[in-house]
Amino acid sequence: ETYSGPRPMMILFNGTGGDGKKAFDTYNGQDFLDAGFIVLGPDSIANGTIWPVWDAARTPDQQDLPNKDLIYLDSLLACIAAHHEVDKNRIYVAGMSAGGIMSNHVLQRRSQLLAGGIVGSGVFDFTSPVPPEPLDAMGVVVTWGGDNDMWGGDSDDSDVNVPEFIFAEQAAMASKFYAGIEGGSQ
């Protein structure tokens, strides 16, 4: 189907061991396309400082250092907007696991551009700017896979090893944070 006029955009961040195509398939990107969205599934380049997939989790002293993944995202948005009519009021991000970490990171740094996002089983710790930035109103959905949604191990992309942890705690922290956005919804 051909769409005319500004279209909403969904940016899908891949998780550990994935890429943009896998994110598109796993997160049902085709459903967004069928609904008229422009859908991006960028590949991560495994340059993270705490977790290698995306540079989305950083220690407090590293939060304000240049971030190649944010620069990449900004360039993708500019490129797409130069070639397609993007509805600037309906740009969303989504990701699961490492993609959820990146979604948390981006939601806190680009709220002026985003209408909202979906964070699935994504770590919230180490994703916030120091000091925190004021956020524009947006809608954020935070999900996790229940009491047995836990992870521990290493990434194919590095020798980083993470002890087992449960995503429920991280989801609770993210939910509380996003519920506090003035004029937003969580």
N, C-alpha and C positions, 0 to 999 in steps of 0.2 A: 504494500500500500504506500502511496505517496502522500507525504505530509507537507503542508504549507504553513508558513508562519513560524514563530519561535517555538522550539521544542524543549522539553525538559531534558536534563542530562543526568545519567547515573554513572558514577566512577566506581569500579569494582576492584578492590585491592586483594591480591592473592595471598594465601596463607603459606606457611612453611612447606617447602617441597613443591609448590605450585608455580604457576605463571598466569598471565592474563587470560589465556584461553581456558585454562582449568577453572579460574575464578568465574569467567563468563558461563561456563557449563554448570558448575556447582551451584552458583547463585541464581540460576535460571535467567541469565541475561536476555535470552530470546523473548521471554515474557515482557521485559521492559521495552525491547525493540518493537514487539507487536503492539504495545500500548502507545507507541509514538515517541519514545525516548531516544536520545542519542546515547549510546552506551560505550564507555571506554573500559578496557581491561588492560591497563599497563602492566608490563612485566617488572617485577622488582629486580634490582641488580646486586642484591646481597651485600649491601654496604653499611648495615646497621652497627652501632657501637656496642649495644648490650645484646640484642638479638639480631642476627645477621640479615634477615630477610628484607626489612625496610629500616631506614634510619629513623625510627619512630619512638624508640625508648632510649632515653639518655639520662646520665647522671645530672643532678641539678647544676653543676658547674659547666656542663656541656650544652645545656638547653639553648643558649643563644648563639652557638657557633653556626656558621653556614651549613645548610642542609641540602644536599644534592637532590633528595627526593622531593622536597618542597619546590625547589627550582624546576625540577622536571615536571611536577604537577602544574605549576604556574605556566610553563611553556606549552604543555598540552592544552590547557584551557584556552590560552591565547590563540594557538594554532586552529583548534576546532572552531572557536568563535570567528576566526577570519574566513572560514569556509562554509559555515553553517549558521543558521539562525538559532541561537541558543536562548532559551528563556532564562534570563539572568536571575529570576526569582525562584527558579525550580532546579537548582543544581544540588545533587545529593552524592554522598559517598557511602560505601558499604564494604564490609570485609569481615572475615572470620579468622580467628586465631591470630596469626601475624598480620593478616589483613585488618582484623579488628583493632590491633595495636595501632596500625597506621591510621585507621579511621578515627580513633581517639585523638591521635596526634594532630591530624588535619582539622578536625572539628574545632579544636581549641585554638588553632592558628589562622583559620580562614573562615570564621563564622560570618564575616561580612559578605562572603561570596556564596555561602551555603544555605539552603533551606533546611537541611538536616541530614541525617544519616542513620545507618543501621550498624551497630557494633555487635558482632556475634562471637562470643567466647574470646574476647580480646582483653589483654592486660591493660589496666588503667595506670598502674604505677609507672612512674618515670616518663609519662607522656605529656605532662603539663609544663607550660613555660614558667620560668622563674624570673620575676614575679608573675602571677597569673594575669592573663590579658582579659579585659572586659569582653564579654561575648554578646553578639547580637542574638535576637530571638531566633530560635530554630527548633525543629522537632527531632528528637533522637530516640530511637528504639534500641534498647540494650537487651540482649538475649544471651542465654547460656544453656547448656544441655542438661541441666538438672544436677542432682547430687553426685552423679558419677562422671560429670564432665570435668576430668582432670587431665593433666599432661605433665610429662617429665621426660627428659632425655636430651638428645642433641639434634642438631640440624645437619642435613646433608651438605649445607653451605659452609660449615665451619666446625671447629672442635669445641664450641661452646656447649656446656652441659648444664641443664637446668634441673634442680631437684623437683620431684612431683609436687604439684600444687593444684588446688581446686578453683575453677573459674568463678564459682558463686561469690566468693569474697570480692574479686575484681569487678564483677558485674554489679554488686551492691554499691561499691564505691563510685563506679561510673554513674549508676542510676541516681544516687544522691546528688552527685555533682551536676548532672544535666537537669535534674528536677529543680535546681536552684537558679536556672537561667531566667532572668526576668522576661516575661512575655513568651517564653518558650514552652515546650511540652515534652514530656518524657514518658 
